[in-house]
Amino acid sequence: MPSNSDIRRSMLEELLEGQPTTKKRKTTQAAPIGTIMLDAQRAFDEKRYNTAIRLFSHALENLRDRKADLIHIYDLRGTSYVKIAQHDLALKDAKEMIKVDRSDARGYLKCAHIEQLRGRLPEATRICEYGLKKIPASDKGYKRLETCLVRIKEQARSKVVYEKGTDPFSVLPPELLDIVLDCFDYKDTVAVMRVSKKWRDVLRSTDTISRNVDFRRSLKTLTYEQVRVAFTRVGKTPKLMALAHMNENACRYATQELSHWIRWESLESFIVEEGKMQLSRLRFEKFKRLRVFHIGPAASLNQDLPKILETCPNLEVGSFQGNLSQGLSDAFTNRSLPMNHKLRTLIICGRSNNLCLPTECLFPSLERLDLQHARFSDDLDLRNYASLRDLALRKVHVEDNLRTAAGLTTFELDGPYPDIYPQPEEIKMPAADLERIILKGPDSIRFLGHSFRQGLSSTKLQYLSISDFVTFSQVAGRSISSDLALLSGMQGIEAFSGVGTLVIKDDHIIDTDFMLISAMFPALQSIDIEAERITDAFVSDLVRQPCCKINTITLRNCPNVPSNIVKWGQMRNVEITIVKYGAKGDVMSGRLVRYE
């Protein structure tokens, strides 16, 4: 059987026989290449690999035409590099073999072999798969490459070590495990219960599952069976009930179960977002420990609001945004609402007319009052609510005077009613303690004028949010281009000198309005702006102002501002966030697109 050295010598002889036969070519080129190749082969057999590499390189300099000979010499030099463990140079020669002829399997086989030696099996697999796409299936090297690929995959499979997973419930100490479980809400806990029987048994004993039912994060409509399982897990002493996203059968079952066997004495939070729930069947007189009661916009509450406020002495948060019937109007008009000493937050969406809040203080501890879609036929007098700090009026109509006590820190006005304040002098609201003002709608600008006259303090006001002020181009005989231009023309704008956060939504703002912002808000540190017409020039000019203190900028729906402004802001120590929305205000592609 011939040895490897004999095979290489026979291949060299074939190489020499393939040289041109003309006398001129024999005397000038064939003899030197043949001699070099024989010397290189002899040096390789004697394991003088550096000498062989030098001779193969010399041969390549004199042979540039014949593909078969070039591939053969690159193959021999690559093998010499492998012998002295210079795999990078060997891989370079193998890639040269592929460049010479991409349909020759020898180059791919050489590359795969070198990557195997380097332990990079994924790269070797990728090279073989690429070669099989380039080599014709009829070529004899195709099957060799297929065999090489199978061998590499088997080698990679043999190196995979399958370890048995460690159960964190058996490794973590109980203290850390409690901290981890506290981070899970109801929906996450239900999903984690499916991991294993042990996890299910452990999580069943936690308060998140055994004392709570919370469907608010559900993405699908819940069926009767799903609600039944949740009620079975919680037992008869729940602490939280949040019902939402249920079909009609599930609502019927939930109403029946709640009205018969649930022990309301243990319930602390009751939240209803589902309109099919029949709340009139519930026994509110048993809500002795209830602290949070929320009725969503889709739900209906009939005539039970006075009963709830009367029979829930520990109620701290009452949010009634559902379709309240005339019973609410009667309760306000007849001043039959009971006194509650622990109520701190009251949100009422009236959707009815002729409400009248009694002058006497029914809720001495009330800190936040949010009135929505209501009409007051008389005064709205809140002077006796000394603890009130946050007042919000959304789509509220007030016929006569609005009076509040001193100490109000946050005021929010959202309503397109032009007669909400018939005369500015009818507003009796001390503004010296206001820290946050949120205004929306063209008529709310009149409140700012009133606030300036009532002594709005530049040292207290920290937050200002304005939107949709200007809906017409002429105000008082002069042209108004934006909300900022309207504000700049008012008396008393020195009250804005202490504002640190500005939120503004106005499509009329242009790049040159940065000068108005710098002049009116010298202490500004954060700005959240939504304006379609501004460009990156607005941002750069605003940040480059000599006395600029801004460190956070949020740009919403500003299509003319490029994303590279974010990196520019980082160089200026300014955090810039770009939020893009669709044409109708929806987030593009159903998700929030941020460049941070």
C-alpha positions as CSV (number, residue, x, y, z in Angstrom):
1,M,0.0,0.0,0.0
2,P,1.6,3.3,-1.0
3,S,2.5,5.7,1.8
4,N,1.4,9.4,2.1
5,S,4.8,10.5,0.9
6,D,4.5,8.4,-2.3
7,I,1.0,9.8,-2.9
8,R,2.3,13.4,-2.6
9,R,5.2,12.6,-4.9
10,S,2.9,11.2,-7.6
11,M,0.7,14.3,-7.3
12,L,3.8,16.5,-7.8
13,E,4.8,14.4,-10.9
14,E,1.4,15.0,-12.3
15,L,1.8,18.7,-11.6
16,L,5.1,18.7,-13.5
17,E,3.7,16.8,-16.4
18,G,1.0,19.4,-16.7
19,Q,3.5,22.2,-17.5
20,P,3.5,23.7,-21.0
21,T,5.6,21.7,-23.5
22,T,7.2,24.5,-25.5
23,K,11.0,24.7,-25.1
24,K,10.8,28.3,-24.1
25,R,8.4,27.7,-21.3
26,K,10.3,24.6,-20.1
27,T,13.6,26.4,-19.8
28,T,12.1,29.5,-18.0
29,Q,9.2,28.3,-15.8
30,A,8.5,24.6,-15.6
31,A,11.8,23.4,-14.3
32,P,12.1,25.9,-11.4
33,I,8.5,25.3,-10.2
34,G,9.0,21.5,-10.3
35,T,12.3,21.7,-8.4
36,I,10.7,24.0,-5.8
37,M,7.8,21.7,-5.3
38,L,10.0,18.6,-5.0
39,D,12.2,20.4,-2.4
40,A,9.1,21.6,-0.6
41,Q,7.7,18.1,-0.5
42,R,11.0,16.7,0.8
43,A,11.1,19.3,3.5
44,F,7.5,18.5,4.6
45,D,8.3,14.7,4.8
46,E,11.3,15.5,6.9
47,K,9.1,17.7,9.2
48,R,10.9,20.9,8.3
49,Y,7.6,22.7,8.1
50,N,9.0,26.3,8.1
51,T,11.2,25.5,5.1
52,A,8.3,23.8,3.3
53,I,6.1,26.9,3.9
54,R,8.7,29.2,2.5
55,L,9.1,27.0,-0.6
56,F,5.3,26.7,-1.1
57,S,5.0,30.5,-0.9
58,H,7.8,30.8,-3.5
59,A,6.0,28.4,-5.8
60,L,2.8,30.4,-5.5
61,E,4.6,33.6,-6.6
62,N,5.5,31.8,-9.9
63,L,2.3,30.0,-10.5
64,R,-0.9,32.2,-11.0
65,D,-2.9,30.7,-13.8
66,R,-4.0,27.1,-13.2
67,K,-6.8,26.8,-10.6
68,A,-6.1,23.1,-9.8
69,D,-2.4,23.7,-9.1
70,L,-3.2,26.8,-7.0
71,I,-5.7,24.9,-4.8
72,H,-3.2,22.0,-4.4
73,I,-0.3,24.3,-3.3
74,Y,-2.6,26.3,-0.9
75,D,-3.7,23.0,0.5
76,L,-0.2,21.8,1.2
77,R,0.9,25.1,2.7
78,G,-2.2,25.2,4.9
79,T,-1.4,21.7,6.1
80,S,2.1,22.9,7.0
81,Y,0.6,25.8,9.0
82,V,-1.6,23.3,10.9
83,K,1.5,21.3,11.8
84,I,3.1,24.2,13.5
85,A,-0.2,25.3,15.1
86,Q,-0.7,28.5,13.2
87,H,-4.4,28.0,12.6
88,D,-5.1,31.6,11.6
89,L,-2.7,31.4,8.6
90,A,-4.0,27.9,7.8
91,L,-7.6,29.2,7.7
92,K,-6.5,32.1,5.5
93,D,-5.1,29.6,2.9
94,A,-8.2,27.5,3.1
95,K,-10.3,30.6,2.3
96,E,-8.0,31.3,-0.6
97,M,-8.8,27.9,-1.9
98,I,-12.5,28.7,-1.8
99,K,-11.9,32.0,-3.6
100,V,-10.0,30.3,-6.4
101,D,-12.9,27.9,-7.1
102,R,-16.1,28.1,-5.1
103,S,-17.4,24.8,-6.7
104,D,-14.4,22.8,-5.4
105,A,-15.1,20.9,-2.2
106,R,-11.5,20.9,-1.0
107,G,-11.6,24.5,0.3
108,Y,-14.7,23.9,2.4
109,L,-13.3,20.7,3.8
110,K,-10.1,22.4,4.7
111,C,-11.9,25.3,6.4
112,A,-14.2,22.9,8.3
113,H,-11.2,20.8,9.5
114,I,-9.4,23.9,10.8
115,E,-12.4,25.2,12.6
116,Q,-12.8,21.7,14.2
117,L,-9.2,21.9,15.4
118,R,-9.9,25.3,17.0
119,G,-13.0,24.0,18.7
120,R,-15.4,26.2,16.8
121,L,-18.0,23.6,15.8
122,P,-20.8,26.1,14.9
123,E,-18.5,27.9,12.4
124,A,-17.4,24.5,10.9
125,T,-21.1,23.6,10.5
126,R,-21.9,26.9,8.9
127,I,-19.0,26.5,6.4
128,C,-20.1,23.0,5.4
129,E,-23.7,24.1,4.9
130,Y,-22.6,27.0,2.8
131,G,-20.4,24.7,0.7
132,L,-23.3,22.3,0.0
133,K,-25.2,25.2,-1.5
134,K,-22.3,26.0,-3.9
135,I,-21.1,22.6,-4.9
136,P,-23.1,20.6,-7.5
137,A,-24.8,17.5,-6.1
138,S,-23.1,15.4,-8.8
139,D,-19.6,16.4,-7.7
140,K,-17.7,13.7,-5.9
141,G,-16.7,16.1,-3.2
142,Y,-20.4,16.8,-2.3
143,K,-20.7,13.5,-0.5
144,R,-17.5,14.0,1.3
145,L,-18.7,17.4,2.5
146,E,-22.0,15.9,3.6
147,T,-20.2,13.2,5.6
148,C,-18.0,15.9,7.2
149,L,-21.1,17.9,8.2
150,V,-22.7,14.8,9.9
151,R,-19.5,14.1,11.8
152,I,-19.2,17.7,13.0
153,K,-22.9,17.7,14.2
154,E,-22.3,14.4,16.1
155,Q,-19.2,15.9,17.7
156,A,-21.2,19.0,18.8
157,R,-24.0,16.9,20.1
158,S,-21.6,14.8,22.2
159,K,-20.2,17.9,23.8
160,V,-23.6,19.1,25.0
161,V,-23.9,18.5,28.8
162,Y,-27.5,18.1,30.0
163,E,-27.6,19.2,33.6
164,K,-30.6,18.7,35.8
165,G,-32.2,22.1,36.6
166,T,-32.0,23.4,40.2
167,D,-35.3,24.3,41.7
168,P,-35.0,27.8,43.3
169,F,-37.7,26.9,45.8
170,S,-35.3,24.3,47.3
171,V,-32.2,26.4,47.2
172,L,-33.2,30.0,48.1
173,P,-33.7,30.7,51.8
174,P,-37.3,31.6,52.8
175,E,-36.5,35.2,53.3
176,L,-35.2,35.7,49.8
177,L,-38.0,33.6,48.4
178,D,-40.6,35.9,50.0
179,I,-38.9,38.9,48.5
180,V,-39.1,37.3,45.0
181,L,-42.7,36.3,45.4
182,D,-43.7,39.8,46.5
183,C,-42.6,41.0,43.1
184,F,-45.3,38.9,41.4
185,D,-48.8,40.2,40.9
186,Y,-51.8,38.0,40.6
187,K,-51.5,37.2,36.9
188,D,-47.8,36.4,37.2
189,T,-48.4,34.1,40.2
190,V,-51.1,32.2,38.4
191,A,-48.7,31.6,35.4
192,V,-45.8,30.5,37.7
193,M,-48.1,28.0,39.4
194,R,-48.0,25.9,36.2
195,V,-44.2,25.2,36.5
196,S,-44.5,22.2,38.8
197,K,-46.7,20.7,41.5
198,K,-44.3,21.8,44.2
199,W,-44.5,25.4,43.0
200,R,-48.3,25.2,42.8
201,D,-48.5,23.9,46.4
202,V,-46.1,26.6,47.7
203,L,-47.9,29.5,45.8
204,R,-51.3,28.4,46.9
205,S,-50.4,29.4,50.5
206,T,-49.4,32.9,49.5
207,D,-51.7,35.9,50.1
208,T,-51.5,36.7,46.4
209,I,-53.5,33.6,45.5
210,S,-55.3,32.6,48.7
211,R,-56.6,36.1,49.5
212,N,-56.8,37.9,46.1
213,V,-58.7,37.7,42.9
214,D,-57.4,40.2,40.3
215,F,-58.5,40.0,36.6
216,R,-57.4,43.5,35.6
217,R,-54.3,42.4,33.6
218,S,-56.2,39.7,31.7
219,L,-55.7,40.0,28.0
220,K,-58.6,37.7,27.1
221,T,-62.2,37.4,28.1
222,L,-62.5,35.1,31.1
223,T,-64.9,32.2,31.0
224,Y,-67.1,30.7,33.7
225,E,-64.7,27.9,34.4
226,Q,-61.7,30.2,34.8
227,V,-63.6,32.5,37.2
228,R,-64.8,29.5,39.2
229,V,-61.3,28.1,39.6
230,A,-60.1,31.6,40.8
231,F,-62.9,31.8,43.4
232,T,-62.2,28.3,44.6
233,R,-58.6,29.2,45.3
234,V,-59.4,32.3,47.2
235,G,-61.8,30.7,49.7
236,K,-64.3,32.7,51.7
237,T,-62.1,35.4,53.2
238,P,-60.7,37.5,50.3
239,K,-58.8,40.8,50.8
240,L,-58.9,42.0,47.2
241,M,-61.6,41.5,44.5
242,A,-60.8,43.1,41.1
243,L,-63.4,41.9,38.5
244,A,-62.9,42.7,34.8
245,H,-62.8,41.1,31.3
246,M,-65.5,38.4,32.1
247,N,-68.1,37.1,29.8
248,E,-71.8,37.1,30.7
249,N,-71.9,33.6,32.3
250,A,-68.8,34.4,34.3
251,C,-70.4,37.7,35.5
252,R,-73.6,35.9,36.5
253,Y,-71.6,33.3,38.5
254,A,-69.4,36.0,40.2
255,T,-72.5,37.9,41.2
256,Q,-74.1,34.9,42.7
257,E,-71.1,33.8,44.6
258,L,-70.4,37.3,45.9
259,S,-74.0,37.7,47.1
260,H,-74.2,34.4,48.9
261,W,-71.1,32.9,50.5
262,I,-68.3,35.5,50.4
263,R,-67.5,36.9,53.9
264,W,-67.4,40.6,53.2
265,E,-66.0,41.3,56.7
266,S,-62.5,40.4,55.4
267,L,-62.6,42.4,52.1
268,E,-60.4,45.4,52.0
269,S,-60.4,46.3,48.2
270,F,-63.3,45.9,45.8
271,I,-62.8,46.9,42.2
272,V,-65.4,46.4,39.4
273,E,-64.5,47.1,35.8
274,E,-67.1,44.8,34.2
275,G,-70.4,46.3,33.2
276,K,-72.4,43.0,33.3
277,M,-72.0,42.8,37.1
278,Q,-75.3,43.3,39.0
279,L,-74.0,45.3,42.0
280,S,-77.5,46.0,43.3
281,R,-77.6,42.4,44.6
282,L,-74.6,42.8,46.9
283,R,-75.0,43.5,50.6
284,F,-72.9,46.7,51.1
285,E,-73.8,46.8,54.8
286,K,-71.3,44.0,55.4
287,F,-68.4,46.0,54.0
288,K,-67.0,46.8,57.4
289,R,-63.3,46.6,56.6
290,L,-63.4,48.0,53.1
291,R,-60.7,50.5,52.4
292,V,-60.8,50.8,48.5
293,F,-64.0,50.8,46.5
294,H,-63.6,51.4,42.7
295,I,-66.4,51.3,40.1
296,G,-65.0,51.6,36.6
297,P,-66.6,53.6,33.7
298,A,-68.2,50.4,32.2
299,A,-70.0,49.4,35.4
300,S,-73.4,50.6,36.8
301,L,-74.1,51.4,40.4
302,N,-77.8,52.3,40.5
303,Q,-78.7,54.1,43.8
304,D,-76.2,52.6,46.2
305,L,-73.5,55.3,46.6
306,P,-75.0,56.9,49.7
307,K,-75.4,53.4,51.2
308,I,-71.8,52.6,50.4
309,L,-70.5,55.8,52.0
310,E,-72.7,55.2,55.0
311,T,-72.0,51.5,55.6
312,C,-68.2,51.5,55.0
313,P,-66.8,53.5,57.9
314,N,-63.1,52.5,57.0
315,L,-63.3,53.6,53.4
316,E,-60.2,55.6,52.3
317,V,-60.5,55.6,48.5
318,G,-63.8,55.8,46.7
319,S,-63.8,55.9,42.9
320,F,-67.2,55.9,41.4
321,Q,-66.8,56.3,37.6
322,G,-69.6,54.2,36.5
323,N,-73.1,55.1,35.2
324,L,-74.5,56.6,38.4
325,S,-78.3,57.0,38.3
326,Q,-80.5,59.8,39.6
327,G,-80.0,58.5,43.1
328,L,-76.6,60.2,43.2
329,S,-78.1,63.5,42.1
330,D,-80.8,63.2,44.8
331,A,-78.2,62.4,47.4
332,F,-76.3,65.5,46.6
333,T,-79.3,67.7,46.1
334,N,-81.0,66.6,49.3
335,R,-77.7,66.7,51.2
336,S,-78.3,63.1,52.4
337,L,-74.7,61.9,52.0
338,P,-73.4,60.6,55.3
339,M,-70.2,61.9,56.9
340,N,-67.1,59.7,56.5
341,H,-64.0,60.6,58.6
342,K,-61.5,58.3,56.9
343,L,-62.2,59.0,53.2
344,R,-59.0,60.5,51.6
345,T,-59.7,60.2,47.9
346,L,-63.1,60.7,46.2
347,I,-63.6,60.3,42.4
348,I,-67.1,60.8,41.1
349,C,-68.2,60.7,37.5
350,G,-71.7,62.0,37.8
351,R,-73.1,61.9,34.2
352,S,-76.1,63.7,35.7
353,N,-77.3,67.2,36.2
354,N,-78.1,69.6,39.1
355,L,-75.6,68.3,41.6
356,C,-75.1,70.3,44.8
357,L,-72.3,69.5,47.2
358,P,-73.3,70.6,50.7
359,T,-71.4,73.4,52.3
360,E,-70.7,71.6,55.5
361,C,-67.7,69.2,55.4
362,L,-68.8,65.6,54.9
363,F,-65.3,64.2,54.6
364,P,-63.0,66.0,57.0
365,S,-59.9,63.9,55.9
366,L,-60.5,64.3,52.2
367,E,-57.2,65.1,50.4
368,R,-58.1,64.5,46.7
369,L,-61.4,65.3,44.9
370,D,-61.9,64.4,41.3
371,L,-65.2,65.4,39.7
372,Q,-66.0,64.3,36.2
373,H,-69.0,64.9,33.8
374,A,-71.1,66.7,36.4
375,R,-73.2,69.9,36.4
376,F,-73.5,72.0,39.6
377,S,-76.6,74.2,39.5
378,D,-75.4,76.1,42.5
379,D,-72.1,77.1,44.1
380,L,-69.3,74.6,44.3
381,D,-68.1,75.6,47.8
382,L,-65.1,73.6,49.2
383,R,-63.9,76.1,51.7
384,N,-64.7,73.8,54.7
385,Y,-62.6,71.0,53.3
386,A,-59.4,72.3,55.0
387,S,-57.4,69.1,54.3
388,L,-58.1,69.2,50.5
389,R,-54.8,69.3,48.5
390,D,-55.7,68.0,45.1
391,L,-58.7,69.2,43.1
392,A,-59.5,68.0,39.5
393,L,-62.5,69.2,37.4
394,R,-63.0,67.2,34.2
395,K,-65.9,68.2,32.0
396,V,-67.6,69.9,35.0
397,H,-70.1,72.8,34.6
398,V,-70.4,75.2,37.5
399,E,-73.3,77.7,37.2
400,D,-72.1,80.1,40.0
401,N,-69.1,80.5,42.1
402,L,-66.2,78.1,42.7
403,R,-64.7,78.5,46.2
404,T,-61.9,76.5,47.7
405,A,-59.9,76.7,51.0
406,A,-56.4,77.8,51.3
407,G,-53.7,75.1,51.1
408,L,-54.7,73.6,47.7
409,T,-51.4,72.4,46.1
410,T,-52.6,70.7,42.8
411,F,-55.4,71.9,40.5
412,E,-56.4,70.2,37.2
413,L,-59.0,71.6,34.9
414,D,-60.1,69.7,31.8
415,G,-63.3,70.9,30.1
416,P,-64.4,72.7,27.0
417,Y,-67.2,74.5,28.7
418,P,-67.0,78.2,27.9
419,D,-69.3,79.1,30.8
420,I,-67.6,77.1,33.5
421,Y,-66.3,80.4,34.9
422,P,-68.8,83.1,33.6
423,Q,-66.9,85.8,35.3
424,P,-63.2,85.5,36.4
425,E,-64.1,87.3,39.7
426,E,-66.5,84.5,40.6
427,I,-63.5,82.2,41.2
428,K,-62.6,82.2,44.9
429,M,-59.5,80.0,44.9
430,P,-56.4,81.1,46.9
431,A,-53.5,80.3,44.6
432,A,-50.5,81.1,46.9
433,D,-49.9,77.4,47.8
434,L,-50.4,75.9,44.3
435,E,-47.5,73.6,43.3
436,R,-48.9,71.8,40.3
437,I,-51.3,73.2,37.7
438,I,-52.7,71.0,34.9
439,L,-54.8,72.8,32.3
440,K,-56.4,71.5,29.2
441,G,-58.8,73.2,26.8
442,P,-59.1,76.7,25.4
443,D,-61.2,78.1,28.3
444,S,-58.7,77.0,31.0
445,I,-56.4,79.8,30.1
446,R,-58.7,82.1,32.1
447,F,-57.8,80.2,35.2
448,L,-54.2,81.3,34.9
449,G,-55.3,84.9,34.6
450,H,-57.3,84.4,37.8
451,S,-54.4,82.7,39.5
452,F,-52.0,85.6,38.8
453,R,-54.5,87.9,40.4
454,Q,-54.9,85.6,43.4
455,G,-51.2,85.7,44.2
456,L,-49.7,82.7,42.4
457,S,-46.4,82.1,44.1
458,S,-43.2,81.7,42.0
459,T,-41.5,79.9,44.9
460,K,-44.3,77.3,45.3
461,L,-45.2,76.5,41.7
462,Q,-43.1,73.6,40.4
463,Y,-45.1,71.8,37.7
464,L,-47.1,73.3,34.8
465,S,-49.0,71.3,32.2
466,I,-50.9,73.0,29.4
467,S,-52.5,71.7,26.2
468,D,-55.0,72.8,23.6
469,F,-55.2,76.4,24.6
470,V,-55.3,78.0,21.2
471,T,-58.1,76.9,18.9
472,F,-58.3,80.2,16.9
473,S,-55.7,82.5,15.5
474,Q,-57.0,85.8,16.8
475,V,-57.3,86.6,20.5
476,A,-58.3,90.1,21.7
477,G,-57.5,91.6,18.2
478,R,-54.0,90.2,18.0
479,S,-52.6,87.2,16.2
480,I,-51.7,84.2,18.4
481,S,-49.4,81.6,17.0
482,S,-49.2,79.1,20.0
483,D,-49.9,78.5,23.6
484,L,-46.5,79.9,24.6
485,A,-47.3,83.1,22.7
486,L,-50.6,83.4,24.5
487,L,-48.9,82.9,27.9
488,S,-46.1,85.4,27.2
489,G,-48.7,88.1,26.6
490,M,-50.3,87.7,30.0
491,Q,-49.6,89.8,33.1
492,G,-47.9,88.0,36.0
493,I,-45.8,85.5,34.1
494,E,-43.0,86.1,36.6
495,A,-44.9,83.4,38.7
496,F,-43.4,80.8,36.2
497,S,-39.8,81.6,37.3
498,G,-39.7,78.7,39.7
499,V,-41.3,76.1,37.4
500,G,-39.0,73.0,37.2
501,T,-41.2,70.7,35.0
502,L,-43.1,71.8,31.9
503,V,-45.5,69.6,30.0
504,I,-46.9,71.2,26.8
505,K,-48.9,69.9,23.9
506,D,-49.3,72.3,21.0
507,D,-48.9,71.7,17.3
508,H,-48.4,75.4,16.7
509,I,-45.0,75.6,18.4
510,I,-42.1,76.2,16.0
511,D,-38.3,76.2,16.4
512,T,-38.1,79.9,17.4
513,D,-40.3,79.4,20.4
514,F,-37.3,78.2,22.4
515,M,-36.7,81.8,23.2
516,L,-40.1,82.1,24.9
517,I,-39.5,79.0,27.0
518,S,-36.0,80.2,28.1
519,A,-37.4,83.6,29.1
520,M,-40.6,82.4,30.9
521,F,-39.1,79.4,32.7
522,P,-35.5,80.2,33.8
523,A,-35.5,77.4,36.4
524,L,-36.8,74.7,34.0
525,Q,-35.1,71.3,34.5
526,S,-37.5,68.9,32.6
527,I,-39.7,69.5,29.6
528,D,-42.2,67.1,28.0
529,I,-43.3,68.5,24.7
530,E,-45.6,67.3,21.9
531,A,-45.3,69.4,18.8
532,E,-45.3,68.3,15.2
533,R,-43.5,71.3,13.7
534,I,-40.4,71.5,15.7
535,T,-37.0,70.1,14.5
536,D,-33.7,69.3,16.1
537,A,-32.9,73.0,15.9
538,F,-35.4,73.7,18.7
539,V,-33.7,71.2,21.0
540,S,-30.2,72.3,20.3
541,D,-31.0,76.0,20.6
542,L,-32.9,75.4,23.9
543,V,-30.0,73.4,25.4
544,R,-27.3,75.9,24.3
545,Q,-28.9,78.8,26.1
546,P,-26.3,80.3,28.6
547,C,-28.5,79.8,31.7
548,C,-30.2,76.5,30.6
549,K,-30.7,74.0,33.5
550,I,-32.6,71.4,31.5
551,N,-31.4,67.8,32.1
552,T,-34.4,65.8,30.7
553,I,-36.3,66.3,27.5
554,T,-39.1,64.1,26.2
555,L,-40.2,64.6,22.6
556,R,-43.6,63.1,21.7
557,N,-44.9,62.9,18.1
558,C,-42.1,65.1,16.7
559,P,-41.5,63.5,13.3
560,N,-39.0,66.2,12.2
561,V,-36.5,65.5,15.0
562,P,-33.9,62.8,14.1
563,S,-33.0,60.0,16.5
564,N,-29.3,61.1,16.5
565,I,-30.3,64.0,18.8
566,V,-30.3,61.5,21.6
567,K,-26.5,60.9,21.4
568,W,-25.9,64.7,21.0
569,G,-27.8,65.2,24.2
570,Q,-25.7,62.6,26.0
571,M,-22.6,64.6,25.2
572,R,-24.3,67.6,26.8
573,N,-25.4,65.6,29.9
574,V,-29.1,65.9,28.8
575,E,-31.3,62.8,28.7
576,I,-33.4,63.0,25.6
577,T,-36.3,60.5,24.9
578,I,-38.2,60.4,21.6
579,V,-41.7,58.8,21.6
580,K,-43.3,58.3,18.3
581,Y,-47.1,58.0,17.8
582,G,-49.3,57.2,14.8
583,A,-51.4,59.6,12.9
584,K,-54.4,59.2,15.2
585,G,-52.5,59.4,18.4
586,D,-52.1,55.7,18.8
587,V,-48.6,54.3,19.4
588,M,-47.0,53.2,16.1
589,S,-47.3,49.5,15.4
590,G,-49.1,48.9,18.7
591,R,-46.0,49.6,20.8
592,L,-44.1,52.5,22.3
593,V,-41.1,53.4,20.1
594,R,-38.3,55.0,22.1
595,Y,-34.8,56.1,21.2
596,E,-32.8,56.2,24.4
